Amino acid sequence: METGRRSFLSSIVVTLMGVKGQFAAQTRQGPTPRGQIPDASGSAAPPDMPVQRRDPQEELRENQKNLRRDADHLLQLAQELKDEADKTEQTNVLSLSLVHKAEEVERLAKHIKGLARAS
């Protein structure tokens, strides 16, 4: 019974400390002026300043350029991975650099997949 009370009280203390931390962070920033919504950085933009949007065609061109650059890099990494795998003599043990290279290829492939979906 004692451990149940202790865990309950400790969870309440942790929750209150978290709420206190959030409240302290809000008071440090100060209240936002009425009619202004803070952006992601926490600063409020003036209401009469329009938000500039990028040209969608320009974004697509830049996305395609990044996609091609990353695909070339992926091809280079895959070739290096193949060369390193060919150099490995043992069949039951892989080198650590080979594993790291494979992880890097996987990360880059996922990044390219995300870029392709965004296009």
N, C-alpha and C positions, 0 to 999 in steps of 0.2 A: 504494500500500500504506500509506503514511504517513497519508493522509486517512482510510482505513478504520479504522486504529487510533485516530486522534484522535476520530473520531465515536463509536467504541465506548466509549472512555474518558470522553468528555464525557457520553454517555448514562448511564453508570454513576454519574458524579458527580452528575448531576441527580437520578437515582433515589435515591441515598443522601441527598441534601439533602432531598428530599421525605419520605422515611421519618423522617429526623431531626426535621423540622418536625412531623410527626404525633406522634411519640413525645414531643416537648417539650410539645405541646398536651395530651396525656394526662396527663403528670406535673404540669403546672400545675393541672389540675382536681383532681388527687388521685384516689386509688382510691375507687370507690363501695363503701359498706358492703355486706356480704354480704346477699343477699336483696332488694336494692333495684335497680330498673332505672331508669337516668336517662331523663327525658323529653326532648323535642326541645330544650328550653332548656338541657339539660346538668345540671339539678339533679335529685336523686333525691327522689321523694315518699315520705313515711313509709308503711310497709307496711299499717298499720292504718287508714289514711284511704281510704275508698272513693272511686272515681272517679265524679263526678256526670255523668250523661248528660242531655242536653237532651231534652225531649219531642219525638218525631218530628212530631206534629201542629203544634207550635209552629214547628218548623224549616220545615215546608212552608208555613205561613202567612207566615212571614217571607220565604221564598223567592219566594212569589207576589207579595208586596208589592214586593220588589225587582225582580221581573220586570216588573210593571206600570209602576213608576217608570222603569225603563230603556227600556221600549218607548215610553213617552211622550217620553222624551228623544230616542230614535232617530227618532221621527216628527218632532219639532221640527228635529233636525239634517238630516233628509232634505228637509224643506221649505226650510230655509235653503240647502241644496246646490242644490236645484232653482231657487230664486230667483237665486242667484249664477250658475248656469249660463245662465239666461235673460238675465242682464245682460251676459254675455260676448258681445262683438260679433264677434271674430275666430273663424273656424271652424277654423283650423289650430293655434292656440295656446291653451292653458288657463292660467289664472292659478294661481300657487302656492298662494294661499289656497283655491282650489277643490280642488286636489289634497289639501291638508291636511284639508279638511273631508271629502272622500271617504274618506281613511284613517281619520279619527275615526269615521265612520259604520260602516266595516268592522269596526273594533275593537269598537265597541259591539254590533254585530250578532253577532259571535263570542261576546262575553260573555253576551248574552241566550241564545244557543244553548246555551252551557254551563249556564246556570241552568235552562233548560227541560229539559235532559237529566237534571239532578240531581233534578228534581221527581218 
